[in-house]
Amino acid sequence: MEVWRRYSNRPELLKPLVSALSKIHNDVPDDAHASQTVATARPDARPTRLADRLSAADVQRLIEEYQTATAPQLAKKYGIGLTSVKKLLCQSGARKRQQ
């Protein structure tokens, strides 16, 4: 406990830190703070939910094409991850292709 009291209140270290923070805050315009908090506001950003990226018809086509194509090929064709393809196939109950 004695060590905690002795080293916890160090004003000589606090003053430079406060000075550095105020310089950083003054150098950055106010609108920059707002743009950092809203990272998904970019118009070119892709939707993150799988349901927003593929329509029901696309999912059905993907499942049908699984009989003739591999999962990595389907992932590349539809622009989604391999895990997403496997998730869709599993949810639909699609059986593995005969090799």
N, CA, C and O atoms as CSV, one atom per row, in Angstrom:
chain,resi,resn,atom,element,x,y,z
A,1,MET,N,N,0.821,-1.188,0.000
A,1,MET,CA,C,0.000,0.000,0.000
A,1,MET,C,C,0.865,1.252,0.000
A,1,MET,O,O,0.536,2.246,-0.649
A,2,GLU,N,N,1.954,1.197,0.720
A,2,GLU,CA,C,2.841,2.355,0.791
A,2,GLU,C,C,3.416,2.685,-0.591
A,2,GLU,O,O,3.534,3.858,-0.944
A,3,VAL,N,N,3.765,1.688,-1.354
A,3,VAL,CA,C,4.306,1.910,-2.697
A,3,VAL,C,C,3.258,2.580,-3.582
A,3,VAL,O,O,3.583,3.473,-4.365
A,4,TRP,N,N,2.018,2.157,-3.462
A,4,TRP,CA,C,0.935,2.735,-4.253
A,4,TRP,C,C,0.795,4.228,-3.976
A,4,TRP,O,O,0.704,5.026,-4.909
A,5,ARG,N,N,0.779,4.611,-2.704
A,5,ARG,CA,C,0.643,6.031,-2.359
A,5,ARG,C,C,1.833,6.837,-2.833
A,5,ARG,O,O,1.685,7.974,-3.280
A,6,ARG,N,N,2.994,6.257,-2.735
A,6,ARG,CA,C,4.204,6.995,-3.065
A,6,ARG,C,C,4.304,7.294,-4.569
A,6,ARG,O,O,4.788,8.361,-4.943
A,7,TYR,N,N,3.854,6.369,-5.442
A,7,TYR,CA,C,4.052,6.530,-6.875
A,7,TYR,C,C,2.776,6.837,-7.666
A,7,TYR,O,O,2.863,7.100,-8.865
A,8,SER,N,N,1.624,6.813,-7.051
A,8,SER,CA,C,0.390,7.002,-7.799
A,8,SER,C,C,0.109,8.449,-8.165
A,8,SER,O,O,-0.611,8.697,-9.133
A,9,ASN,N,N,0.634,9.391,-7.447
A,9,ASN,CA,C,0.333,10.796,-7.696
A,9,ASN,C,C,1.611,11.496,-8.136
A,9,ASN,O,O,2.353,12.018,-7.304
A,10,ARG,N,N,1.871,11.510,-9.450
A,10,ARG,CA,C,3.110,12.058,-9.986
A,10,ARG,C,C,2.813,13.253,-10.872
A,10,ARG,O,O,2.749,13.097,-12.092
A,11,PRO,N,N,2.626,14.445,-10.307
A,11,PRO,CA,C,2.276,15.614,-11.121
A,11,PRO,C,C,3.354,15.986,-12.135
A,11,PRO,O,O,3.042,16.568,-13.173
A,12,GLU,N,N,4.608,15.664,-11.857
A,12,GLU,CA,C,5.672,15.998,-12.825
A,12,GLU,C,C,5.535,15.168,-14.101
A,12,GLU,O,O,6.036,15.577,-15.148
A,13,LEU,N,N,4.871,14.016,-14.040
A,13,LEU,CA,C,4.617,13.222,-15.230
A,13,LEU,C,C,3.291,13.587,-15.886
A,13,LEU,O,O,3.118,13.401,-17.091
A,14,LEU,N,N,2.373,14.097,-15.110
A,14,LEU,CA,C,1.056,14.445,-15.627
A,14,LEU,C,C,1.095,15.696,-16.491
A,14,LEU,O,O,0.399,15.756,-17.505
A,15,LYS,N,N,1.873,16.679,-16.128
A,15,LYS,CA,C,1.918,17.945,-16.857
A,15,LYS,C,C,2.359,17.764,-18.324
A,15,LYS,O,O,1.701,18.310,-19.209
A,16,PRO,N,N,3.430,17.031,-18.614
A,16,PRO,CA,C,3.802,16.822,-20.024
A,16,PRO,C,C,2.745,16.048,-20.808
A,16,PRO,O,O,2.540,16.299,-21.995
A,17,LEU,N,N,2.076,15.108,-20.144
A,17,LEU,CA,C,1.038,14.338,-20.813
A,17,LEU,C,C,-0.139,15.226,-21.192
A,17,LEU,O,O,-0.644,15.137,-22.312
A,18,VAL,N,N,-0.579,16.071,-20.284
A,18,VAL,CA,C,-1.678,16.993,-20.573
A,18,VAL,C,C,-1.287,17.952,-21.680
A,18,VAL,O,O,-2.108,18.269,-22.541
A,19,SER,N,N,-0.061,18.414,-21.674
A,19,SER,CA,C,0.422,19.318,-22.718
A,19,SER,C,C,0.405,18.637,-24.087
A,19,SER,O,O,-0.023,19.237,-25.073
A,20,ALA,N,N,0.862,17.402,-24.150
A,20,ALA,CA,C,0.875,16.668,-25.419
A,20,ALA,C,C,-0.538,16.425,-25.924
A,20,ALA,O,O,-0.802,16.565,-27.118
A,21,LEU,N,N,-1.449,16.062,-25.029
A,21,LEU,CA,C,-2.832,15.839,-25.432
A,21,LEU,C,C,-3.487,17.102,-25.960
A,21,LEU,O,O,-4.240,17.047,-26.932
A,22,SER,N,N,-3.216,18.231,-25.339
A,22,SER,CA,C,-3.818,19.483,-25.820
A,22,SER,C,C,-3.263,19.857,-27.189
A,22,SER,O,O,-4.001,20.382,-28.023
A,23,LYS,N,N,-1.976,19.599,-27.441
A,23,LYS,CA,C,-1.396,19.877,-28.765
A,23,LYS,C,C,-2.048,18.999,-29.833
A,23,LYS,O,O,-2.369,19.471,-30.924
A,24,ILE,N,N,-2.238,17.730,-29.514
A,24,ILE,CA,C,-2.873,16.811,-30.462
A,24,ILE,C,C,-4.295,17.253,-30.749
A,24,ILE,O,O,-4.724,17.274,-31.903
A,25,HIS,N,N,-5.024,17.605,-29.705
A,25,HIS,CA,C,-6.424,18.023,-29.875
A,25,HIS,C,C,-6.524,19.311,-30.695
A,25,HIS,O,O,-7.450,19.456,-31.493
A,26,ASN,N,N,-5.596,20.238,-30.515
A,26,ASN,CA,C,-5.628,21.508,-31.252
A,26,ASN,C,C,-5.212,21.350,-32.706
A,26,ASN,O,O,-5.638,22.133,-33.555
A,27,ASP,N,N,-4.384,20.345,-33.011
A,27,ASP,CA,C,-3.918,20.129,-34.381
A,27,ASP,C,C,-4.939,19.439,-35.258
A,27,ASP,O,O,-4.882,19.568,-36.481
A,28,VAL,N,N,-5.873,18.708,-34.667
A,28,VAL,CA,C,-6.856,17.941,-35.431
A,28,VAL,C,C,-8.147,18.742,-35.523
A,28,VAL,O,O,-8.699,19.126,-34.492
A,29,PRO,N,N,-8.654,19.013,-36.756
A,29,PRO,CA,C,-9.900,19.755,-36.896
A,29,PRO,C,C,-11.077,18.981,-36.301
A,29,PRO,O,O,-11.040,17.754,-36.215
A,30,ASP,N,N,-12.117,19.704,-35.892
A,30,ASP,CA,C,-13.276,19.083,-35.246
A,30,ASP,C,C,-13.981,18.087,-36.148
A,30,ASP,O,O,-14.461,17.063,-35.662
A,31,ASP,N,N,-14.061,18.354,-37.455
A,31,ASP,CA,C,-14.750,17.429,-38.344
A,31,ASP,C,C,-13.984,16.120,-38.518
A,31,ASP,O,O,-14.576,15.113,-38.906
A,32,ALA,N,N,-12.690,16.113,-38.243
A,32,ALA,CA,C,-11.914,14.869,-38.329
A,32,ALA,C,C,-12.321,13.907,-37.225
A,32,ALA,O,O,-12.327,12.693,-37.431
A,33,HIS,N,N,-12.665,14.443,-36.042
A,33,HIS,CA,C,-13.115,13.577,-34.955
A,33,HIS,C,C,-14.415,12.882,-35.344
A,33,HIS,O,O,-14.602,11.704,-35.039
A,34,ALA,N,N,-15.297,13.587,-36.002
A,34,ALA,CA,C,-16.584,13.007,-36.394
A,34,ALA,C,C,-16.401,11.921,-37.447
A,34,ALA,O,O,-17.099,10.908,-37.407
A,35,SER,N,N,-15.485,12.111,-38.381
A,35,SER,CA,C,-15.297,11.107,-39.431
A,35,SER,C,C,-14.658,9.837,-38.887
A,35,SER,O,O,-14.839,8.763,-39.461
A,36,GLN,N,N,-13.914,9.941,-37.788
A,36,GLN,CA,C,-13.303,8.750,-37.215
A,36,GLN,C,C,-14.334,7.887,-36.502
A,36,GLN,O,O,-14.176,6.668,-36.441
A,37,THR,N,N,-15.374,8.486,-35.969
A,37,THR,CA,C,-16.347,7.702,-35.234
A,37,THR,C,C,-17.325,6.987,-36.142
A,37,THR,O,O,-17.928,5.996,-35.730
A,38,VAL,N,N,-17.501,7.464,-37.374
A,38,VAL,CA,C,-18.442,6.845,-38.301
A,38,VAL,C,C,-17.636,6.219,-39.436
A,38,VAL,O,O,-17.473,6.811,-40.503
A,39,ALA,N,N,-17.138,5.014,-39.185
A,39,ALA,CA,C,-16.276,4.358,-40.158
A,39,ALA,C,C,-17.065,3.718,-41.294
A,39,ALA,O,O,-16.502,3.482,-42.363
A,40,THR,N,N,-18.341,3.431,-41.097
A,40,THR,CA,C,-19.124,2.747,-42.116
A,40,THR,C,C,-19.886,3.709,-43.019
A,40,THR,O,O,-20.730,3.275,-43.803
A,41,ALA,N,N,-19.607,4.994,-42.925
A,41,ALA,CA,C,-20.352,5.974,-43.709
A,41,ALA,C,C,-19.803,6.131,-45.129
A,41,ALA,O,O,-20.278,6.983,-45.880
A,42,ARG,N,N,-18.821,5.329,-45.502
A,42,ARG,CA,C,-18.252,5.431,-46.846
A,42,ARG,C,C,-19.258,4.931,-47.872
A,42,ARG,O,O,-19.851,3.869,-47.686
A,43,PRO,N,N,-19.457,5.678,-48.948
A,43,PRO,CA,C,-20.413,5.231,-49.962
A,43,PRO,C,C,-19.939,4.000,-50.734
A,43,PRO,O,O,-20.765,3.266,-51.276
A,44,ASP,N,N,-18.631,3.759,-50.795
A,44,ASP,CA,C,-18.108,2.620,-51.553
A,44,ASP,C,C,-17.947,1.369,-50.694
A,44,ASP,O,O,-17.457,0.349,-51.179
A,45,ALA,N,N,-18.352,1.434,-49.428
A,45,ALA,CA,C,-18.201,0.286,-48.536
A,45,ALA,C,C,-19.194,-0.815,-48.898
A,45,ALA,O,O,-20.353,-0.547,-49.216
A,46,ARG,N,N,-18.711,-2.073,-48.844
A,46,ARG,CA,C,-19.576,-3.218,-49.126
A,46,ARG,C,C,-20.426,-3.533,-47.913
A,46,ARG,O,O,-19.983,-3.338,-46.781
A,47,PRO,N,N,-21.630,-4.013,-48.125
A,47,PRO,CA,C,-22.443,-4.444,-46.980
A,47,PRO,C,C,-21.760,-5.605,-46.273
A,47,PRO,O,O,-21.105,-6.432,-46.909
A,48,THR,N,N,-21.912,-5.660,-44.981
A,48,THR,CA,C,-21.235,-6.713,-44.233
A,48,THR,C,C,-22.091,-7.959,-44.053
A,48,THR,O,O,-21.547,-9.056,-43.928
A,49,ARG,N,N,-23.390,-7.824,-44.038
A,49,ARG,CA,C,-24.250,-8.992,-43.851
A,49,ARG,C,C,-24.358,-9.785,-45.146
A,49,ARG,O,O,-24.506,-9.214,-46.227
A,50,LEU,N,N,-24.283,-11.082,-45.027
A,50,LEU,CA,C,-24.353,-11.964,-46.192
A,50,LEU,C,C,-25.690,-11.815,-46.903
A,50,LEU,O,O,-25.742,-11.865,-48.132
A,51,ALA,N,N,-26.764,-11.634,-46.156
A,51,ALA,CA,C,-28.089,-11.471,-46.756
A,51,ALA,C,C,-28.189,-10.187,-47.575
A,51,ALA,O,O,-28.994,-10.108,-48.503
A,52,ASP,N,N,-27.379,-9.180,-47.240
A,52,ASP,CA,C,-27.379,-7.934,-48.000
A,52,ASP,C,C,-26.529,-8.034,-49.266
A,52,ASP,O,O,-26.712,-7.258,-50.204
A,53,ARG,N,N,-25.611,-8.979,-49.292
A,53,ARG,CA,C,-24.727,-9.122,-50.457
A,53,ARG,C,C,-25.281,-10.058,-51.512
A,53,ARG,O,O,-25.010,-9.878,-52.699
A,54,LEU,N,N,-26.054,-11.058,-51.101
A,54,LEU,CA,C,-26.600,-12.029,-52.047
A,54,LEU,C,C,-28.115,-12.097,-51.918
A,54,LEU,O,O,-28.658,-12.134,-50.814
A,55,SER,N,N,-28.783,-12.113,-53.058
A,55,SER,CA,C,-30.235,-12.280,-53.036
A,55,SER,C,C,-30.560,-13.764,-52.836
A,55,SER,O,O,-29.676,-14.618,-52.903
A,56,ALA,N,N,-31.823,-14.049,-52.595
A,56,ALA,CA,C,-32.251,-15.439,-52.431
A,56,ALA,C,C,-31.998,-16.238,-53.712
A,56,ALA,O,O,-31.638,-17.414,-53.657
A,57,ALA,N,N,-32.189,-15.589,-54.865
A,57,ALA,CA,C,-31.941,-16.254,-56.148
A,57,ALA,C,C,-30.452,-16.579,-56.308
A,57,ALA,O,O,-30.099,-17.644,-56.813
A,58,ASP,N,N,-29.573,-15.651,-55.874
A,58,ASP,CA,C,-28.133,-15.902,-55.946
A,58,ASP,C,C,-27.745,-17.086,-55.069
A,58,ASP,O,O,-26.939,-17.926,-55.468
A,59,VAL,N,N,-28.318,-17.146,-53.886
A,59,VAL,CA,C,-28.015,-18.251,-52.975
A,59,VAL,C,C,-28.466,-19.569,-53.595
A,59,VAL,O,O,-27.748,-20.566,-53.526
A,60,GLN,N,N,-29.646,-19.577,-54.196
A,60,GLN,CA,C,-30.154,-20.803,-54.835
A,60,GLN,C,C,-29.247,-21.235,-55.985
A,60,GLN,O,O,-28.957,-22.421,-56.139
A,61,ARG,N,N,-28.799,-20.266,-56.797
A,61,ARG,CA,C,-27.878,-20.574,-57.903
A,61,ARG,C,C,-26.564,-21.139,-57.375
A,61,ARG,O,O,-26.020,-22.095,-57.927
A,62,LEU,N,N,-26.062,-20.535,-56.299
A,62,LEU,CA,C,-24.810,-20.991,-55.705
A,62,LEU,C,C,-24.941,-22.444,-55.260
A,62,LEU,O,O,-24.042,-23.253,-55.488
A,63,ILE,N,N,-26.052,-22.767,-54.632
A,63,ILE,CA,C,-26.277,-24.141,-54.162
A,63,ILE,C,C,-26.351,-25.112,-55.342
A,63,ILE,O,O,-25.795,-26.208,-55.279
A,64,GLU,N,N,-27.027,-24.718,-56.406
A,64,GLU,CA,C,-27.133,-25.580,-57.586
A,64,GLU,C,C,-25.778,-25.754,-58.267
A,64,GLU,O,O,-25.451,-26.844,-58.736
A,65,GLU,N,N,-24.994,-24.686,-58.319
A,65,GLU,CA,C,-23.679,-24.739,-58.977
A,65,GLU,C,C,-22.667,-25.544,-58.159
A,65,GLU,O,O,-21.624,-25.935,-58.685
A,66,TYR,N,N,-22.955,-25.793,-56.901
A,66,TYR,CA,C,-22.041,-26.550,-56.060
A,66,TYR,C,C,-21.853,-27.976,-56.573
A,66,TYR,O,O,-20.851,-28.615,-56.254
A,67,GLN,N,N,-22.795,-28.480,-57.360
A,67,GLN,CA,C,-22.662,-29.832,-57.906
A,67,GLN,C,C,-21.565,-29.913,-58.969
A,67,GLN,O,O,-21.016,-30.986,-59.221
A,68,THR,N,N,-21.248,-28.769,-59.591
A,68,THR,CA,C,-20.238,-28.791,-60.652
A,68,THR,C,C,-19.009,-27.945,-60.357
A,68,THR,O,O,-18.027,-28.011,-61.097
A,69,ALA,N,N,-19.040,-27.154,-59.296
A,69,ALA,CA,C,-17.912,-26.272,-58.978
A,69,ALA,C,C,-17.482,-26.493,-57.538
A,69,ALA,O,O,-18.244,-27.005,-56.718
A,70,THR,N,N,-16.253,-26.101,-57.245
A,70,THR,CA,C,-15.755,-26.221,-55.871
A,70,THR,C,C,-16.162,-24.994,-55.062
A,70,THR,O,O,-16.515,-23.953,-55.615
A,71,ALA,N,N,-16.104,-25.137,-53.762
A,71,ALA,CA,C,-16.465,-24.023,-52.876
A,71,ALA,C,C,-15.560,-22.801,-53.095
A,71,ALA,O,O,-16.078,-21.684,-53.128
A,72,PRO,N,N,-14.236,-22.956,-53.245
A,72,PRO,CA,C,-13.395,-21.786,-53.516
A,72,PRO,C,C,-13.757,-21.081,-54.835
A,72,PRO,O,O,-13.702,-19.854,-54.922
A,73,GLN,N,N,-14.122,-21.858,-55.848
A,73,GLN,CA,C,-14.537,-21.255,-57.120
A,73,GLN,C,C,-15.815,-20.439,-56.939
A,73,GLN,O,O,-15.942,-19.346,-57.491
A,74,LEU,N,N,-16.754,-20.968,-56.170
A,74,LEU,CA,C,-18.007,-20.251,-55.921
A,74,LEU,C,C,-17.769,-18.984,-55.101
A,74,LEU,O,O,-18.395,-17.952,-55.342
A,75,ALA,N,N,-16.865,-19.070,-54.138
A,75,ALA,CA,C,-16.543,-17.898,-53.326
A,75,ALA,C,C,-15.999,-16.776,-54.195
A,75,ALA,O,O,-16.373,-15.614,-54.036
A,76,LYS,N,N,-15.116,-17.134,-55.109
A,76,LYS,CA,C,-14.537,-16.125,-56.004
A,76,LYS,C,C,-15.592,-15.571,-56.956
A,76,LYS,O,O,-15.644,-14.362,-57.183
A,77,LYS,N,N,-16.424,-16.433,-57.509
A,77,LYS,CA,C,-17.448,-16.004,-58.464
A,77,LYS,C,C,-18.450,-15.047,-57.833
A,77,LYS,O,O,-18.827,-14.050,-58.449
A,78,TYR,N,N,-18.887,-15.342,-56.607
A,78,TYR,CA,C,-19.919,-14.533,-55.961
A,78,TYR,C,C,-19.343,-13.412,-55.089
A,78,TYR,O,O,-20.095,-12.614,-54.529
A,79,GLY,N,N,-18.021,-13.350,-54.972
A,79,GLY,CA,C,-17.382,-12.275,-54.219
A,79,GLY,C,C,-17.606,-12.363,-52.721
A,79,GLY,O,O,-17.736,-11.345,-52.042
A,80,ILE,N,N,-17.650,-13.577,-52.213
A,80,ILE,CA,C,-17.816,-13.772,-50.769
A,80,ILE,C,C,-16.716,-14.702,-50.290
A,80,ILE,O,O,-16.001,-15.300,-51.094
A,81,GLY,N,N,-16.586,-14.817,-48.993
A,81,GLY,CA,C,-15.550,-15.660,-48.419
A,81,GLY,C,C,-15.898,-17.136,-48.495
A,81,GLY,O,O,-17.063,-17.511,-48.625
A,82,LEU,N,N,-14.880,-17.956,-48.413
A,82,LEU,CA,C,-15.066,-19.406,-48.444
A,82,LEU,C,C,-15.918,-19.866,-47.265
A,82,LEU,O,O,-16.745,-20.767,-47.409
A,83,THR,N,N,-15.720,-19.259,-46.119
A,83,THR,CA,C,-16.525,-19.603,-44.946
A,83,THR,C,C,-17.995,-19.302,-45.190
A,83,THR,O,O,-18.866,-20.063,-44.768
A,84,SER,N,N,-18.274,-18.195,-45.869
A,84,SER,CA,C,-19.666,-17.840,-46.170
A,84,SER,C,C,-20.301,-18.859,-47.105
A,84,SER,O,O,-21.465,-19.224,-46.936
A,85,VAL,N,N,-19.540,-19.317,-48.087
A,85,VAL,CA,C,-20.054,-20.339,-49.007
A,85,VAL,C,C,-20.380,-21.607,-48.227
A,85,VAL,O,O,-21.455,-22.184,-48.392
A,86,LYS,N,N,-19.466,-22.032,-47.391
A,86,LYS,CA,C,-19.683,-23.247,-46.608
A,86,LYS,C,C,-20.880,-23.085,-45.673
A,86,LYS,O,O,-21.639,-24.032,-45.469
A,87,LYS,N,N,-21.051,-21.900,-45.108
A,87,LYS,CA,C,-22.187,-21.634,-44.226
A,87,LYS,C,C,-23.506,-21.760,-44.996
A,87,LYS,O,O,-24.455,-22.376,-44.511
A,88,LEU,N,N,-23.561,-21.173,-46.200
A,88,LEU,CA,C,-24.775,-21.252,-47.014
A,88,LEU,C,C,-25.082,-22.692,-47.404
A,88,LEU,O,O,-26.238,-23.113,-47.374
A,89,LEU,N,N,-24.064,-23.435,-47.764
A,89,LEU,CA,C,-24.254,-24.832,-48.156
A,89,LEU,C,C,-24.741,-25.668,-46.981
A,89,LEU,O,O,-25.611,-26.525,-47.131
A,90,CYS,N,N,-24.173,-25.410,-45.819
A,90,CYS,CA,C,-24.579,-26.150,-44.623
A,90,CYS,C,C,-26.018,-25.813,-44.244
A,90,CYS,O,O,-26.794,-26.705,-43.903
A,91,GLN,N,N,-26.380,-24.523,-44.303
A,91,GLN,CA,C,-27.739,-24.101,-43.948
A,91,GLN,C,C,-28.772,-24.686,-44.906
A,91,GLN,O,O,-29.902,-24.971,-44.510
A,92,SER,N,N,-28.389,-24.861,-46.149
A,92,SER,CA,C,-29.336,-25.378,-47.140
A,92,SER,C,C,-29.424,-26.901,-47.102
A,92,SER,O,O,-30.331,-27.492,-47.687
A,93,GLY,N,N,-28.486,-27.524,-46.416
A,93,GLY,CA,C,-28.469,-28.979,-46.354
A,93,GLY,C,C,-27.903,-29.606,-47.610
A,93,GLY,O,O,-28.159,-30.778,-47.884
A,94,ALA,N,N,-27.141,-28.849,-48.378
A,94,ALA,CA,C,-26.545,-29.371,-49.600
A,94,ALA,C,C,-25.564,-30.478,-49.259
A,94,ALA,O,O,-24.788,-30.373,-48.309
A,95,ARG,N,N,-25.613,-31.526,-50.041
A,95,ARG,CA,C,-24.713,-32.658,-49.830
A,95,ARG,C,C,-23.409,-32.406,-50.572
A,95,ARG,O,O,-23.364,-31.676,-51.562
A,96,LYS,N,N,-22.361,-33.024,-50.074
A,96,LYS,CA,C,-21.065,-32.891,-50.732
A,96,LYS,C,C,-21.136,-33.516,-52.114
A,96,LYS,O,O,-21.861,-34.482,-52.351
A,97,ARG,N,N,-20.366,-32.939,-53.006
A,97,ARG,CA,C,-20.336,-33.428,-54.382
A,97,ARG,C,C,-19.701,-34.814,-54.453
A,97,ARG,O,O,-18.844,-35.158,-53.640
A,98,GLN,N,N,-20.128,-35.594,-55.424
A,98,GLN,CA,C,-19.482,-36.890,-55.687
A,98,GLN,C,C,-18.202,-36.627,-56.452
A,98,GLN,O,O,-18.213,-35.925,-57.463
A,99,GLN,N,N,-17.103,-37.181,-55.981
A,99,GLN,CA,C,-15.824,-36.908,-56.627
A,99,GLN,C,C,-15.402,-37.997,-57.547
A,99,GLN,O,O,-14.341,-37.907,-58.165
